[in-house]
């Protein structure tokens, strides 16, 4: 794909989605620094935000710090534990709000998630004049966002490059 180096890019990374996809499919971890390079694609990176869930697990703070050193702004929220033991932790609304807050300042929105709930968000940012790109593992990505994206990068096709 031909890209314009002066395109302003925002990278929005659903860390849990990437972590669990890589773990469940390949039993490996994601190289988030490499994801940034792929998403930016030699264009001007305006903002890179990694959305994480704090679950009080070992090495969690080291991981969050590593993301910051790679150039990500890290946004964290606590894992919710409900009566009966059910757990929930997602950033869907937070990601959507940040994309909408920044879309006017960007030419390209790069969503790093396979979550089909983002289909309407991608459709909307395209209506605002932004390109909508998605990076995700094709095996776990919703066909809804793949179809809506102007560019879809199937991480399964470049797993050697992005898995650790």
C-alpha positions in Angstrom: 0.0 0.0 0.0 1.3 3.4 -0.9 1.2 5.8 2.0 1.8 9.5 2.3 4.6 10.3 4.9 2.8 13.4 6.0 -0.4 11.6 7.0 -1.1 12.2 10.7 -1.7 8.9 12.4 -3.3 7.9 15.7 -2.7 4.4 17.0 -5.2 3.0 19.4 -4.2 -0.4 20.9 -6.7 -2.7 22.7 -3.9 -4.5 24.6 -6.2 -7.2 26.1 -7.5 -8.1 22.7 -4.0 -8.5 21.3 -2.6 -10.2 24.4 -5.3 -12.9 24.5 -5.4 -13.4 20.8 -1.7 -14.1 20.6 -1.8 -16.2 23.8 -4.8 -18.3 22.7 -3.7 -18.8 19.1 0.1 -19.1 19.4 0.9 -19.3 23.1 3.1 -16.2 22.6 3.3 -12.6 23.4 3.0 -9.5 21.2 5.9 -7.2 20.3 4.0 -3.9 20.8 7.0 -1.9 19.5 6.8 -3.7 16.2 3.0 -3.2 16.1 3.7 0.6 16.4 6.0 0.4 13.4 3.6 -1.5 11.3 0.6 0.7 12.2 2.5 3.9 11.6 3.9 2.6 8.3 6.5 5.4 7.9 3.9 8.1 8.5 3.7 10.9 11.1 2.6 9.4 14.5 0.6 12.0 16.4 -0.6 9.8 19.2 -0.2 6.1 20.3 -2.4 5.0 23.2 -2.3 1.5 24.7 -5.3 0.6 26.8 -4.6 -1.8 29.6 -6.5 -3.5 32.5 -4.8 -3.6 35.9 -5.3 -7.1 37.3 -2.6 -7.0 40.1 -0.6 -9.8 38.4 3.1 -10.2 38.6 5.2 -8.2 36.2 2.2 -6.0 35.2 3.9 -2.7 36.1 7.1 -3.7 34.2 4.9 -4.4 31.1 3.2 -1.0 31.4 6.5 0.7 31.8 7.9 -1.1 28.7 4.9 0.2 26.7 5.7 3.8 27.8 9.3 3.4 26.9 8.2 2.3 23.4 6.3 5.5 23.0 2.8 4.6 24.1 0.7 6.7 26.3 -0.7 4.0 28.7 -4.3 4.3 29.9 -5.2 1.8 32.7 -8.3 0.8 34.5 -8.9 -1.8 37.2 -10.4 -5.2 36.5 -14.0 -5.3 37.7 -14.9 -8.3 39.9 -18.6 -8.8 40.4 -20.5 -10.7 43.0 -20.2 -14.4 42.2 -16.7 -14.0 40.8 -17.5 -12.8 37.3 -14.8 -10.5 35.9 -14.9 -7.8 33.3 -12.3 -5.5 31.9 -12.6 -3.7 28.6 -11.9 -0.3 27.1 -14.4 -0.2 24.2 -16.1 3.0 25.2 -12.9 4.7 26.3 -11.2 3.8 23.0 -14.2 5.0 21.0 -14.2 8.3 22.9 -10.5 8.9 22.4 -10.8 8.2 18.7 -13.7 10.6 18.4 -11.8 13.3 20.4 -8.7 13.1 18.2 -10.2 12.3 14.7 -10.3 15.9 13.7 -6.6 16.2 14.2 -5.7 13.0 12.3 -5.7 11.7 8.8 -5.6 8.0 9.7 -7.0 6.1 12.6 -5.3 2.8 13.2 -7.2 0.5 15.5 -5.3 -2.4 16.9 -8.1 -4.8 17.8 -10.2 -7.5 16.3 -13.3 -6.6 18.2 -16.3 -6.3 15.9 -18.0 -3.8 18.3 -15.7 -1.1 16.7 -17.4 -1.5 13.2 -19.6 1.6 13.7 -16.7 3.6 15.1 -14.7 2.9 11.9 -17.7 3.8 9.8 -18.1 7.1 11.6 -14.4 8.2 11.4 -14.5 7.4 7.7 -17.5 9.8 7.4 -15.3 12.5 9.0 -12.7 12.1 6.3 -10.2 9.8 8.1 -8.8 6.6 6.8 -9.7 3.7 9.1 -7.1 1.0 9.4 -7.2 -2.2 11.5 -4.3 -4.4 12.7 -5.5 -7.7 14.2 -5.1 -11.5 14.0 -7.3 -12.6 11.2 -8.2 -15.8 13.0 -9.8 -13.9 15.8 -10.8 -10.6 14.0 -14.5 -9.9 13.4 -15.4 -9.9 9.7 -17.4 -6.7 10.5 -14.3 -4.6 11.1 -12.2 -6.2 8.4 -14.9 -5.2 5.9 -15.2 -1.7 7.3 -11.4 -1.0 7.3 -9.7 0.9 4.5 -6.6 -1.2 5.2 -6.5 -4.5 7.2 -3.2 -6.0 8.3 -3.6 -9.6 9.2 -1.1 -10.2 11.9 -1.3 -13.9 11.4 0.4 -13.3 8.0 3.4 -11.6 9.8 3.4 -13.5 13.0 7.2 -14.0 12.9 7.6 -10.3 13.0 5.2 -9.4 15.9 5.3 -12.4 18.2 7.8 -13.0 21.0 
